[in-house]
Amino acid sequence: MTEEQSYTTEEISKLLKISKLTVYDLIKKGDLVAYRVGKQMRVDATDLEAYKQRSKQLQSPAHRAAVDSVPPSESYSGTGSDLTNHTVHSAASATPLSRETFPASSSMTGNPLSAHSARHLVITGQDVSLDILMRYMEKQTRDIRPLRSFMGSLDGLISMYRGESDLVSTHLLDGDTGEYNLPYIRKILIGWSYVVVNLLTRPAGLYVQRGNPRGLQNWTDLKQPELRLANREKGSGARVLLDEQLRLHGIATSHLIGYDVEETSHMGVAAKVSSGEADVGIGSEKAARLVGQVDFIPLVQERYDLVMLKKQGNEAWIESVLRILQSPAFRQELQSFEGYDVSRTGEILYEV
């Protein structure tokens, strides 16, 4: 078998003449497909070429003219009951996970299996627990190749509805019911068979500057004047959490300076607060610990769930994932991260 050429992130940065941070951002957004070999991220030559071709198409005069002719959509600031309208907007704006983006013919660098014997499995989400899950899957399920897309919870569910993702992680609060995930999943995955299983529960809340100079302690404190916000992108669980709390507490988005400026990760938000560019941000506790020089105010325990499509050919790996989640070894590894509650890890919450 001829092994396909692959590149490290450093090699990609040199080839494209961009920084390594930009390369990682492209990977997080799902624009550039990468996979992990040990502790190193690699990109296959075919995936790099596909990215370059898409970039050329997006910069073509014909494409720019088509984009300029589309009227801007309104952003979402609603609840699970308003999801039908928002789904249309997100489906149009989300980066598609086409077969070109995740080519079924790519060979597996660092893996003795041939491309023909390994099936690509698209997993969406950003939490470090997914890295651990993928590592267990690669060890126990040798006929699949997990591919990671770092899109947010809502866009992940929409990509699953379109048949473009196989395993989606989600932490979406429905403010009217106080329920996590299921109100959104039921509305989006109409016509699909799927299973929802808990991965973990974790604290979410406010990132504030060290010492909390603005004295922010709860959601109502976001009414303070001249408050600078570091916000997440539309479709992320943290953005939905913020928008729901603003709606429930009667706080206009226009009241927050920087509401329309978006970061694509918890780390990005925490870093804005740590540097003094923002007074507050929304996210998980782990990012605050990693960034440093930022305090975390826990306000909710958010349920972080996995959704898996029950379509033909998925039965074996779904059973494997359930065994992994329910194994003492996996749960013990998750417990090593402070703040992760694994008391319901592996519990099937809903199935249709």
ZADO-1210 file (C-alpha; in nm, 4 decimals, padded with zeros to 6 digits):
<atoms>
<atom x="00.0000" y="00.0000" z="00.0000" code="MET" pos="1"/>
<atom x="00.1273" y="00.3490" z="-00.0856" code="THR" pos="2"/>
<atom x="00.1000" y="00.5726" z="00.2185" code="GLU" pos="3"/>
<atom x="-00.0409" y="00.9197" z="00.1537" code="GLU" pos="4"/>
<atom x="00.1778" y="01.2151" z="00.2439" code="GLN" pos="5"/>
<atom x="00.0737" y="01.4082" z="00.5520" code="SER" pos="6"/>
<atom x="00.1957" y="01.7270" z="00.7203" code="TYR" pos="7"/>
<atom x="00.2376" y="01.8555" z="01.0737" code="THR" pos="8"/>
<atom x="00.0757" y="02.1850" z="01.1749" code="THR" pos="9"/>
<atom x="00.4182" y="02.3505" z="01.1595" code="GLU" pos="10"/>
<atom x="00.4678" y="02.2290" z="00.8014" code="GLU" pos="11"/>
<atom x="00.1198" y="02.3513" z="00.7082" code="ILE" pos="12"/>
<atom x="00.1971" y="02.6959" z="00.8493" code="SER" pos="13"/>
<atom x="00.5088" y="02.7183" z="00.6334" code="LYS" pos="14"/>
<atom x="00.3327" y="02.5922" z="00.3191" code="LEU" pos="15"/>
<atom x="00.0429" y="02.8371" z="00.3552" code="LEU" pos="16"/>
<atom x="00.2621" y="03.1158" z="00.4984" code="LYS" pos="17"/>
<atom x="00.0384" y="03.1604" z="00.8024" code="ILE" pos="18"/>
<atom x="00.0991" y="03.1254" z="01.1763" code="SER" pos="19"/>
<atom x="00.0527" y="02.7974" z="01.3626" code="LYS" pos="20"/>
<atom x="-00.2272" y="02.9651" z="01.5621" code="LEU" pos="21"/>
<atom x="-00.4114" y="03.0309" z="01.2357" code="THR" pos="22"/>
<atom x="-00.3652" y="02.6658" z="01.1380" code="VAL" pos="23"/>
<atom x="-00.5160" y="02.5520" z="01.4696" code="TYR" pos="24"/>
<atom x="-00.8039" y="02.7966" z="01.4213" code="ASP" pos="25"/>
<atom x="-00.8748" y="02.6518" z="01.0745" code="LEU" pos="26"/>
<atom x="-00.8781" y="02.3030" z="01.2273" code="ILE" pos="27"/>
<atom x="-01.1074" y="02.4107" z="01.5142" code="LYS" pos="28"/>
<atom x="-01.3542" y="02.5659" z="01.2713" code="LYS" pos="29"/>
<atom x="-01.3605" y="02.2495" z="01.0614" code="GLY" pos="30"/>
<atom x="-01.2192" y="02.4304" z="00.7569" code="ASP" pos="31"/>
<atom x="-00.9075" y="02.2112" z="00.7539" code="LEU" pos="32"/>
<atom x="-00.9403" y="01.8399" z="00.8345" code="VAL" pos="33"/>
<atom x="-00.6827" y="01.7023" z="01.0770" code="ALA" pos="34"/>
<atom x="-00.6357" y="01.3912" z="01.2862" code="TYR" pos="35"/>
<atom x="-00.4248" y="01.2966" z="01.5816" code="ARG" pos="36"/>
<atom x="-00.1244" y="01.0616" z="01.5739" code="VAL" pos="37"/>
<atom x="-00.0106" y="01.0303" z="01.9339" code="GLY" pos="38"/>
<atom x="00.0140" y="01.3879" z="02.0616" code="LYS" pos="39"/>
<atom x="00.0627" y="01.5384" z="01.7169" code="GLN" pos="40"/>
<atom x="-00.1974" y="01.6734" z="01.4748" code="MET" pos="41"/>
<atom x="-00.1484" y="01.5840" z="01.1077" code="ARG" pos="42"/>
<atom x="-00.3183" y="01.6883" z="00.7830" code="VAL" pos="43"/>
<atom x="-00.3283" y="01.4656" z="00.4747" code="ASP" pos="44"/>
<atom x="-00.2087" y="01.6138" z="00.1453" code="ALA" pos="45"/>
<atom x="-00.5496" y="01.5557" z="-00.0177" code="THR" pos="46"/>
<atom x="-00.7231" y="01.7432" z="00.2651" code="ASP" pos="47"/>
<atom x="-00.4793" y="02.0338" z="00.2329" code="LEU" pos="48"/>
<atom x="-00.5393" y="02.0497" z="-00.1420" code="GLU" pos="49"/>
<atom x="-00.9175" y="02.0365" z="-00.0882" code="ALA" pos="50"/>
<atom x="-00.8921" y="02.3311" z="00.1540" code="TYR" pos="51"/>
<atom x="-00.6858" y="02.5311" z="-00.0960" code="LYS" pos="52"/>
<atom x="-00.9366" y="02.4649" z="-00.3738" code="GLN" pos="53"/>
<atom x="-01.2297" y="02.5699" z="-00.1544" code="ARG" pos="54"/>
<atom x="-01.0445" y="02.8882" z="-00.0590" code="SER" pos="55"/>
<atom x="-00.9894" y="02.9718" z="-00.4256" code="LYS" pos="56"/>
<atom x="-01.3583" y="02.9152" z="-00.4999" code="GLN" pos="57"/>
<atom x="-01.4635" y="03.1398" z="-00.2100" code="LEU" pos="58"/>
<atom x="-01.2388" y="03.4166" z="-00.3433" code="GLN" pos="59"/>
<atom x="-01.3669" y="03.3921" z="-00.7011" code="SER" pos="60"/>
<atom x="-01.5648" y="03.6909" z="-00.8409" code="PRO" pos="61"/>
<atom x="-01.8666" y="03.4696" z="-00.9091" code="ALA" pos="62"/>
<atom x="-01.8821" y="03.3483" z="-00.5480" code="HIS" pos="63"/>
<atom x="-01.8379" y="03.6989" z="-00.4028" code="ARG" pos="64"/>
<atom x="-02.1174" y="03.8282" z="-00.6252" code="ALA" pos="65"/>
<atom x="-02.3461" y="03.5480" z="-00.5075" code="ALA" pos="66"/>
<atom x="-02.2678" y="03.6184" z="-00.1405" code="VAL" pos="67"/>
<atom x="-02.3205" y="03.9933" z="-00.1829" code="ASP" pos="68"/>
<atom x="-02.6677" y="03.9277" z="-00.3261" code="SER" pos="69"/>
<atom x="-02.7850" y="03.7425" z="-00.0114" code="VAL" pos="70"/>
<atom x="-02.9547" y="03.9676" z="00.2490" code="PRO" pos="71"/>
<atom x="-02.8179" y="03.9432" z="00.6059" code="PRO" pos="72"/>
<atom x="-03.0074" y="03.7184" z="00.8472" code="SER" pos="73"/>
<atom x="-03.1145" y="03.8171" z="01.1947" code="GLU" pos="74"/>
<atom x="-02.9136" y="03.6647" z="01.4760" code="SER" pos="75"/>
<atom x="-03.0699" y="03.4317" z="01.7299" code="TYR" pos="76"/>
<atom x="-03.1546" y="03.5345" z="02.0832" code="SER" pos="77"/>
<atom x="-03.4431" y="03.3028" z="02.1580" code="GLY" pos="78"/>
<atom x="-03.5283" y="02.9745" z="02.3236" code="THR" pos="79"/>
<atom x="-03.5877" y="02.6155" z="02.2280" code="GLY" pos="80"/>
<atom x="-03.9456" y="02.7017" z="02.1338" code="SER" pos="81"/>
<atom x="-03.8165" y="02.9470" z="01.8717" code="ASP" pos="82"/>
<atom x="-03.5757" y="02.6938" z="01.7229" code="LEU" pos="83"/>
<atom x="-03.7516" y="02.6366" z="01.3924" code="THR" pos="84"/>
<atom x="-03.6610" y="02.9832" z="01.2614" code="ASN" pos="85"/>
<atom x="-03.3070" y="02.9662" z="01.3996" code="HIS" pos="86"/>
<atom x="-03.2426" y="02.6273" z="01.2439" code="THR" pos="87"/>
<atom x="-03.2898" y="02.7731" z="00.8970" code="VAL" pos="88"/>
<atom x="-03.0378" y="03.0499" z="00.9699" code="HIS" pos="89"/>
<atom x="-02.7755" y="02.8179" z="01.1173" code="SER" pos="90"/>
<atom x="-02.8107" y="02.5629" z="00.8410" code="ALA" pos="91"/>
<atom x="-02.7332" y="02.8324" z="00.5898" code="ALA" pos="92"/>
<atom x="-02.4395" y="02.9769" z="00.7796" code="SER" pos="93"/>
<atom x="-02.2682" y="02.6664" z="00.9181" code="ALA" pos="94"/>
<atom x="-01.9591" y="02.5346" z="00.7404" code="THR" pos="95"/>
<atom x="-02.0762" y="02.2213" z="00.5543" code="PRO" pos="96"/>
<atom x="-01.9037" y="01.8909" z="00.6252" code="LEU" pos="97"/>
<atom x="-01.9094" y="01.7627" z="00.2689" code="SER" pos="98"/>
<atom x="-01.7446" y="01.4465" z="00.1391" code="ARG" pos="99"/>
<atom x="-01.4786" y="01.6754" z="00.0002" code="GLU" pos="100"/>
<atom x="-01.4058" y="01.8068" z="00.3479" code="THR" pos="101"/>
<atom x="-01.3847" y="01.4549" z="00.4918" code="PHE" pos="102"/>
<atom x="-01.2691" y="01.2450" z="00.1944" code="PRO" pos="103"/>
<atom x="-01.3508" y="00.8749" z="00.2289" code="ALA" pos="104"/>
<atom x="-01.0450" y="00.7858" z="00.0236" code="SER" pos="105"/>
<atom x="-00.7765" y="00.9371" z="00.2506" code="SER" pos="106"/>
<atom x="-00.5267" y="00.6851" z="00.3823" code="SER" pos="107"/>
<atom x="-00.4386" y="00.6613" z="00.7499" code="MET" pos="108"/>
<atom x="-00.0968" y="00.7942" z="00.8383" code="THR" pos="109"/>
<atom x="00.0445" y="00.6145" z="01.1409" code="GLY" pos="110"/>
<atom x="-00.2150" y="00.3348" z="01.1232" code="ASN" pos="111"/>
<atom x="-00.1493" y="-00.0037" z="00.9607" code="PRO" pos="112"/>
<atom x="-00.5073" y="-00.0323" z="00.8382" code="LEU" pos="113"/>
<atom x="-00.5736" y="00.0556" z="00.4764" code="SER" pos="114"/>
<atom x="-00.8136" y="00.3316" z="00.3760" code="ALA" pos="115"/>
<atom x="-01.0555" y="00.0722" z="00.2381" code="HIS" pos="116"/>
<atom x="-01.0931" y="-00.1027" z="00.5770" code="SER" pos="117"/>
<atom x="-01.1340" y="00.2133" z="00.7869" code="ALA" pos="118"/>
<atom x="-01.4549" y="00.4143" z="00.7935" code="ARG" pos="119"/>
<atom x="-01.4463" y="00.7867" z="00.8698" code="HIS" pos="120"/>
<atom x="-01.6462" y="00.8906" z="01.1767" code="LEU" pos="121"/>
<atom x="-01.7167" y="01.2616" z="01.2246" code="VAL" pos="122"/>
<atom x="-01.7232" y="01.3788" z="01.5885" code="ILE" pos="123"/>
<atom x="-01.8143" y="01.7380" z="01.6739" code="THR" pos="124"/>
<atom x="-01.7285" y="01.9416" z="01.9832" code="GLY" pos="125"/>
<atom x="-01.4389" y="02.1030" z="02.1685" code="GLN" pos="126"/>
<atom x="-01.4178" y="01.9541" z="02.5184" code="ASP" pos="127"/>
<atom x="-01.0994" y="01.7653" z="02.6124" code="VAL" pos="128"/>
<atom x="-01.3147" y="01.4670" z="02.7122" code="SER" pos="129"/>
<atom x="-01.3727" y="01.4062" z="02.3406" code="LEU" pos="130"/>
<atom x="-00.9965" y="01.3683" z="02.2880" code="ASP" pos="131"/>
<atom x="-00.9965" y="01.0985" z="02.5542" code="ILE" pos="132"/>
<atom x="-01.3009" y="00.9279" z="02.4005" code="LEU" pos="133"/>
<atom x="-01.1394" y="00.9300" z="02.0547" code="MET" pos="134"/>
<atom x="-00.8255" y="00.7700" z="02.1970" code="ARG" pos="135"/>
<atom x="-01.0299" y="00.4859" z="02.3494" code="TYR" pos="136"/>
<atom x="-01.2253" y="00.4455" z="02.0258" code="MET" pos="137"/>
<atom x="-00.9072" y="00.4181" z="01.8177" code="GLU" pos="138"/>
<atom x="-00.7785" y="00.1451" z="02.0497" code="LYS" pos="139"/>
<atom x="-01.0990" y="-00.0565" z="02.0687" code="GLN" pos="140"/>
<atom x="-01.2581" y="-00.0031" z="01.7271" code="THR" pos="141"/>
<atom x="-00.9926" y="-00.0606" z="01.4646" code="ARG" pos="142"/>
<atom x="-01.2234" y="-00.0341" z="01.1614" code="ASP" pos="143"/>
<atom x="-01.3050" y="00.3366" z="01.2077" code="ILE" pos="144"/>
<atom x="-01.1048" y="00.6578" z="01.1789" code="ARG" pos="145"/>
<atom x="-01.2444" y="00.9327" z="01.4060" code="PRO" pos="146"/>
<atom x="-01.2332" y="01.2817" z="01.2544" code="LEU" pos="147"/>
<atom x="-01.2847" y="01.5862" z="01.4765" code="ARG" pos="148"/>
<atom x="-01.4838" y="01.8944" z="01.3831" code="SER" pos="149"/>
<atom x="-01.4645" y="02.1762" z="01.6405" code="PHE" pos="150"/>
<atom x="-01.8052" y="02.3301" z="01.5672" code="MET" pos="151"/>
<atom x="-02.0489" y="02.4404" z="01.8374" code="GLY" pos="152"/>
<atom x="-02.3375" y="02.2392" z="01.9800" code="SER" pos="153"/>
<atom x="-02.6206" y="02.3779" z="01.7674" code="LEU" pos="154"/>
<atom x="-02.4307" y="02.3648" z="01.4392" code="ASP" pos="155"/>
<atom x="-02.3217" y="02.0113" z="01.5293" code="GLY" pos="156"/>
<atom x="-02.6831" y="01.8989" z="01.5615" code="LEU" pos="157"/>
<atom x="-02.7709" y="02.0668" z="01.2328" code="ILE" pos="158"/>
<atom x="-02.4816" y="01.8906" z="01.0600" code="SER" pos="159"/>
<atom x="-02.6122" y="01.5630" z="01.2044" code="MET" pos="160"/>
<atom x="-02.9595" y="01.6355" z="01.0657" code="TYR" pos="161"/>
<atom x="-02.7989" y="01.6769" z="00.7238" code="ARG" pos="162"/>
<atom x="-02.6262" y="01.3402" z="00.7676" code="GLY" pos="163"/>
<atom x="-02.2794" y="01.4958" z="00.7875" code="GLU" pos="164"/>
<atom x="-02.1877" y="01.4046" z="01.1480" code="SER" pos="165"/>
<atom x="-02.2046" y="01.0729" z="01.3317" code="ASP" pos="166"/>
<atom x="-02.1420" y="01.1695" z="01.6954" code="LEU" pos="167"/>
<atom x="-02.2300" y="01.5158" z="01.8254" code="VAL" pos="168"/>
<atom x="-02.1554" y="01.6628" z="02.1683" code="SER" pos="169"/>
<atom x="-02.3993" y="01.9225" z="02.2951" code="THR" pos="170"/>
<atom x="-02.4663" y="02.1446" z="02.5987" code="HIS" pos="171"/>
<atom x="-02.7682" y="02.3580" z="02.5052" code="LEU" pos="172"/>
<atom x="-02.9916" y="02.5072" z="02.7750" code="LEU" pos="173"/>
<atom x="-03.3619" y="02.5599" z="02.7112" code="ASP" pos="174"/>
<atom x="-03.4399" y="02.8500" z="02.9444" code="GLY" pos="175"/>
<atom x="-03.8146" y="02.7890" z="02.9578" code="ASP" pos="176"/>
<atom x="-03.7862" y="02.4326" z="03.0896" code="THR" pos="177"/>
<atom x="-03.4395" y="02.4376" z="03.2473" code="GLY" pos="178"/>
<atom x="-03.3689" y="02.1200" z="03.0475" code="GLU" pos="179"/>
<atom x="-03.0438" y="02.0634" z="02.8666" code="TYR" pos="180"/>
<atom x="-03.0163" y="01.9360" z="02.5088" code="ASN" pos="181"/>
<atom x="-03.3289" y="01.7218" z="02.4649" code="LEU" pos="182"/>
<atom x="-03.5648" y="02.0089" z="02.3620" code="PRO" pos="183"/>
<atom x="-03.3213" y="02.1050" z="02.0850" code="TYR" pos="184"/>
<atom x="-03.2405" y="01.7493" z="01.9780" code="ILE" pos="185"/>
<atom x="-03.6078" y="01.6552" z="01.9418" code="ARG" pos="186"/>
<atom x="-03.6796" y="01.9605" z="01.7265" code="LYS" pos="187"/>
<atom x="-03.3741" y="01.9309" z="01.5015" code="ILE" pos="188"/>
<atom x="-03.3360" y="01.5558" z="01.4441" code="LEU" pos="189"/>
<atom x="-03.6858" y="01.5024" z="01.3073" code="ILE" pos="190"/>
<atom x="-03.7035" y="01.1836" z="01.1030" code="GLY" pos="191"/>
<atom x="-03.3801" y="01.0356" z="01.2407" code="TRP" pos="192"/>
<atom x="-03.3278" y="00.7477" z="01.4839" code="SER" pos="193"/>
<atom x="-03.0704" y="00.8310" z="01.7496" code="TYR" pos="194"/>
<atom x="-02.9548" y="00.7712" z="02.1054" code="VAL" pos="195"/>
<atom x="-02.8611" y="01.0400" z="02.3590" code="VAL" pos="196"/>
<atom x="-02.6127" y="00.9441" z="02.6308" code="VAL" pos="197"/>
<atom x="-02.4501" y="01.1533" z="02.9040" code="ASN" pos="198"/>
<atom x="-02.0773" y="01.2210" z="02.8782" code="LEU" pos="199"/>
<atom x="-02.0343" y="01.4367" z="03.1897" code="LEU" pos="200"/>
<atom x="-02.1680" y="01.7299" z="03.3876" code="THR" pos="201"/>
<atom x="-01.9483" y="02.0378" z="03.4397" code="ARG" pos="202"/>
<atom x="-01.9728" y="02.3871" z="03.5919" code="PRO" pos="203"/>
<atom x="-02.0417" y="02.6822" z="03.3619" code="ALA" pos="204"/>
<atom x="-02.0481" y="03.0466" z="03.4553" code="GLY" pos="205"/>
<atom x="-01.8687" y="03.3789" z="03.4315" code="LEU" pos="206"/>
<atom x="-01.5046" y="03.4514" z="03.3534" code="TYR" pos="207"/>
<atom x="-01.4034" y="03.7699" z="03.5357" code="VAL" pos="208"/>
<atom x="-01.0737" y="03.9521" z="03.5799" code="GLN" pos="209"/>
<atom x="-00.8547" y="03.8453" z="03.8729" code="ARG" pos="210"/>
<atom x="-01.0046" y="03.9733" z="04.1969" code="GLY" pos="211"/>
<atom x="-01.3424" y="04.0339" z="04.0257" code="ASN" pos="212"/>
<atom x="-01.3133" y="04.4175" z="04.0213" code="PRO" pos="213"/>
<atom x="-01.6689" y="04.4587" z="03.8860" code="ARG" pos="214"/>
<atom x="-01.8138" y="04.2388" z="04.1620" code="GLY" pos="215"/>
<atom x="-02.0030" y="04.0120" z="03.9229" code="LEU" pos="216"/>
<atom x="-02.1764" y="03.7275" z="04.1068" code="GLN" pos="217"/>
<atom x="-02.4874" y="03.6314" z="03.9089" code="ASN" pos="218"/>
<atom x="-02.6709" y="03.6799" z="03.5799" code="TRP" pos="219"/>
<atom x="-02.8489" y="03.9976" z="03.6935" code="THR" pos="220"/>
<atom x="-02.5090" y="04.1659" z="03.7380" code="ASP" pos="221"/>
<atom x="-02.4791" y="04.1714" z="03.3593" code="LEU" pos="222"/>
<atom x="-02.7066" y="04.4774" z="03.3805" code="LYS" pos="223"/>
<atom x="-02.4133" y="04.6830" z="03.5095" code="GLN" pos="224"/>
<atom x="-02.3363" y="04.9832" z="03.2863" code="PRO" pos="225"/>
<atom x="-02.0398" y="04.9877" z="03.0457" code="GLU" pos="226"/>
<atom x="-01.9761" y="04.6154" z="03.0848" code="LEU" pos="227"/>
<atom x="-01.7408" y="04.4751" z="02.8191" code="ARG" pos="228"/>
<atom x="-01.8264" y="04.1218" z="02.7043" code="LEU" pos="229"/>
<atom x="-01.6167" y="03.8551" z="02.5320" code="ALA" pos="230"/>
<atom x="-01.8820" y="03.6533" z="02.3486" code="ASN" pos="231"/>
<atom x="-01.8915" y="03.3118" z="02.1787" code="ARG" pos="232"/>
<atom x="-02.0073" y="03.2406" z="01.8245" code="GLU" pos="233"/>
<atom x="-02.3709" y="03.1712" z="01.7345" code="LYS" pos="234"/>
<atom x="-02.4493" y="02.8022" z="01.7687" code="GLY" pos="235"/>
<atom x="-02.2169" y="02.7349" z="02.0622" code="SER" pos="236"/>
<atom x="-02.3564" y="02.6108" z="02.3933" code="GLY" pos="237"/>
<atom x="-02.2028" y="02.9041" z="02.5817" code="ALA" pos="238"/>
<atom x="-02.3690" y="03.1538" z="02.3442" code="ARG" pos="239"/>
<atom x="-02.7075" y="02.9865" z="02.3878" code="VAL" pos="240"/>
<atom x="-02.6599" y="02.9873" z="02.7673" code="LEU" pos="241"/>
<atom x="-02.5856" y="03.3603" z="02.7625" code="LEU" pos="242"/>
<atom x="-02.8721" y="03.4452" z="02.5270" code="ASP" pos="243"/>
<atom x="-03.1196" y="03.2461" z="02.7350" code="GLU" pos="244"/>
<atom x="-03.0091" y="03.4133" z="03.0585" code="GLN" pos="245"/>
<atom x="-03.0261" y="03.7595" z="02.9003" code="LEU" pos="246"/>
<atom x="-03.3788" y="03.6833" z="02.7782" code="ARG" pos="247"/>
<atom x="-03.4922" y="03.5436" z="03.1139" code="LEU" pos="248"/>
<atom x="-03.3511" y="03.8438" z="03.3057" code="HIS" pos="249"/>
<atom x="-03.4747" y="04.1082" z="03.0605" code="GLY" pos="250"/>
<atom x="-03.1280" y="04.2317" z="02.9583" code="ILE" pos="251"/>
<atom x="-03.0947" y="04.3710" z="02.6058" code="ALA" pos="252"/>
<atom x="-02.7975" y="04.2434" z="02.4047" code="THR" pos="253"/>
<atom x="-02.7244" y="04.6027" z="02.3054" code="SER" pos="254"/>
<atom x="-02.6516" y="04.6764" z="02.6723" code="HIS" pos="255"/>
<atom x="-02.3309" y="04.4698" z="02.6574" code="LEU" pos="256"/>
<atom x="-02.0285" y="04.6224" z="02.4853" code="ILE" pos="257"/>
<atom x="-01.8758" y="04.3708" z="02.2447" code="GLY" pos="258"/>
<atom x="-02.1794" y="04.1409" z="02.2222" code="TYR" pos="259"/>
<atom x="-02.1398" y="04.1130" z="01.8428" code="ASP" pos="260"/>
<atom x="-01.7663" y="04.0333" z="01.8584" code="VAL" pos="261"/>
<atom x="-01.7285" y="03.6542" z="01.8610" code="GLU" pos="262"/>
<atom x="-01.4619" y="03.4118" z="01.9848" code="GLU" pos="263"/>
<atom x="-01.4634" y="03.0491" z="01.8717" code="THR" pos="264"/>
<atom x="-01.3628" y="02.8752" z="02.1957" code="SER" pos="265"/>
<atom x="-01.3844" y="02.8918" z="02.5753" code="HIS" pos="266"/>
<atom x="-01.0095" y="02.9541" z="02.5783" code="MET" pos="267"/>
<atom x="-01.0465" y="03.2517" z="02.3454" code="GLY" pos="268"/>
<atom x="-01.3108" y="03.4087" z="02.5691" code="VAL" pos="269"/>
<atom x="-01.1120" y="03.3480" z="02.8887" code="ALA" pos="270"/>
<atom x="-00.8000" y="03.4954" z="02.7258" code="ALA" pos="271"/>
<atom x="-00.9875" y="03.8182" z="02.6361" code="LYS" pos="272"/>
<atom x="-01.0911" y="03.8577" z="03.0004" code="VAL" pos="273"/>
<atom x="-00.7448" y="03.7662" z="03.1303" code="SER" pos="274"/>
<atom x="-00.5783" y="04.0281" z="02.9079" code="SER" pos="275"/>
<atom x="-00.8154" y="04.3015" z="03.0285" code="GLY" pos="276"/>
<atom x="-00.9832" y="04.3431" z="02.6883" code="GLU" pos="277"/>
<atom x="-01.3153" y="04.2322" z="02.8403" code="ALA" pos="278"/>
<atom x="-01.4744" y="04.2435" z="03.1856" code="ASP" pos="279"/>
<atom x="-01.6736" y="03.9207" z="03.1551" code="VAL" pos="280"/>
<atom x="-01.7235" y="03.6111" z="02.9426" code="GLY" pos="281"/>
<atom x="-01.9251" y="03.2885" z="02.9579" code="ILE" pos="282"/>
<atom x="-01.7734" y="02.9418" z="02.9565" code="GLY" pos="283"/>
<atom x="-01.6573" y="02.6307" z="03.1401" code="SER" pos="284"/>
<atom x="-01.4340" y="02.6207" z="03.4469" code="GLU" pos="285"/>
<atom x="-01.1534" y="02.4236" z="03.2816" code="LYS" pos="286"/>
<atom x="-01.0683" y="02.7033" z="03.0353" code="ALA" pos="287"/>
<atom x="-01.0304" y="02.9495" z="03.3245" code="ALA" pos="288"/>
<atom x="-00.7795" y="02.7178" z="03.4907" code="ARG" pos="289"/>
<atom x="-00.5833" y="02.6704" z="03.1684" code="LEU" pos="290"/>
<atom x="-00.5642" y="03.0392" z="03.0794" code="VAL" pos="291"/>
<atom x="-00.4808" y="03.1678" z="03.4283" code="GLY" pos="292"/>
<atom x="-00.5068" y="03.5266" z="03.5545" code="GLN" pos="293"/>
<atom x="-00.8853" y="03.4966" z="03.5391" code="VAL" pos="294"/>
<atom x="-01.1396" y="03.4056" z="03.8072" code="ASP" pos="295"/>
<atom x="-01.4369" y="03.1775" z="03.7495" code="PHE" pos="296"/>
<atom x="-01.7837" y="03.2322" z="03.9005" code="ILE" pos="297"/>
<atom x="-01.9840" y="02.9054" z="03.8718" code="PRO" pos="298"/>
<atom x="-02.3543" y="02.9645" z="03.8051" code="LEU" pos="299"/>
<atom x="-02.4926" y="02.6418" z="03.6522" code="VAL" pos="300"/>
<atom x="-02.4122" y="02.2731" z="03.6208" code="GLN" pos="301"/>
<atom x="-02.4451" y="02.1982" z="03.2512" code="GLU" pos="302"/>
<atom x="-02.5104" y="01.8510" z="03.1174" code="ARG" pos="303"/>
<atom x="-02.2732" y="01.7606" z="02.8362" code="TYR" pos="304"/>
<atom x="-02.4332" y="01.4867" z="02.6256" code="ASP" pos="305"/>
<atom x="-02.3489" y="01.2832" z="02.3174" code="LEU" pos="306"/>
<atom x="-02.5899" y="01.2138" z="02.0312" code="VAL" pos="307"/>
<atom x="-02.5291" y="00.9163" z="01.8008" code="MET" pos="308"/>
<atom x="-02.7239" y="00.8381" z="01.4830" code="LEU" pos="309"/>
<atom x="-02.8746" y="00.4883" z="01.4737" code="LYS" pos="310"/>
<atom x="-02.8381" y="00.4304" z="01.1006" code="LYS" pos="311"/>
<atom x="-02.7250" y="00.1227" z="00.9141" code="GLN" pos="312"/>
<atom x="-02.3596" y="00.0473" z="00.9731" code="GLY" pos="313"/>
<atom x="-02.3389" y="00.2425" z="01.3016" code="ASN" pos="314"/>
<atom x="-02.4528" y="-00.0352" z="01.5355" code="GLU" pos="315"/>
<atom x="-02.1094" y="-00.1786" z="01.6146" code="ALA" pos="316"/>
<atom x="-01.9310" y="00.1472" z="01.6955" code="TRP" pos="317"/>
<atom x="-02.2287" y="00.2782" z="01.8979" code="ILE" pos="318"/>
<atom x="-02.2121" y="-00.0324" z="02.1163" code="GLU" pos="319"/>
<atom x="-01.8366" y="00.0196" z="02.1479" code="SER" pos="320"/>
<atom x="-01.8810" y="00.3839" z="02.2548" code="VAL" pos="321"/>
<atom x="-02.1408" y="00.2844" z="02.5155" code="LEU" pos="322"/>
<atom x="-01.9019" y="00.0227" z="02.6582" code="ARG" pos="323"/>
<atom x="-01.6236" y="00.2822" z="02.6737" code="ILE" pos="324"/>
<atom x="-01.8422" y="00.5410" z="02.8488" code="LEU" pos="325"/>
<atom x="-01.9604" y="00.2857" z="03.1055" code="GLN" pos="326"/>
<atom x="-01.6110" y="00.1481" z="03.1735" code="SER" pos="327"/>
<atom x="-01.4429" y="00.2265" z="03.5075" code="PRO" pos="328"/>
<atom x="-01.1160" y="00.3174" z="03.3301" code="ALA" pos="329"/>
<atom x="-01.2763" y="00.5881" z="03.1149" code="PHE" pos="330"/>
<atom x="-01.4767" y="00.7356" z="03.4015" code="ARG" pos="331"/>
<atom x="-01.1689" y="00.7395" z="03.6237" code="GLN" pos="332"/>
<atom x="-00.9734" y="00.9296" z="03.3581" code="GLU" pos="333"/>
<atom x="-01.2491" y="01.1916" z="03.3294" code="LEU" pos="334"/>
<atom x="-01.2616" y="01.2257" z="03.7081" code="GLN" pos="335"/>
<atom x="-00.8988" y="01.3381" z="03.7074" code="SER" pos="336"/>
<atom x="-01.0207" y="01.6722" z="03.5667" code="PHE" pos="337"/>
<atom x="-01.1412" y="01.8935" z="03.8489" code="GLU" pos="338"/>
<atom x="-01.5079" y="01.9874" z="03.8143" code="GLY" pos="339"/>
<atom x="-01.6103" y="01.6946" z="03.5926" code="TYR" pos="340"/>
<atom x="-01.9056" y="01.5027" z="03.7400" code="ASP" pos="341"/>
<atom x="-01.9193" y="01.1482" z="03.5975" code="VAL" pos="342"/>
<atom x="-02.2041" y="01.0149" z="03.8129" code="SER" pos="343"/>
<atom x="-02.4270" y="00.9808" z="03.5014" code="ARG" pos="344"/>
<atom x="-02.1551" y="00.9123" z="03.2420" code="THR" pos="345"/>
<atom x="-02.2742" y="00.6408" z="03.0040" code="GLY" pos="346"/>
<atom x="-02.6401" y="00.6735" z="03.1063" code="GLU" pos="347"/>
<atom x="-02.8797" y="00.6569" z="02.8105" code="ILE" pos="348"/>
<atom x="-03.1070" y="00.9598" z="02.8484" code="LEU" pos="349"/>
<atom x="-03.3255" y="00.9288" z="02.5382" code="TYR" pos="350"/>
<atom x="-03.3595" y="00.6938" z="02.2429" code="GLU" pos="351"/>
<atom x="-03.5805" y="00.6972" z="01.9387" code="VAL" pos="352"/>
</atoms>
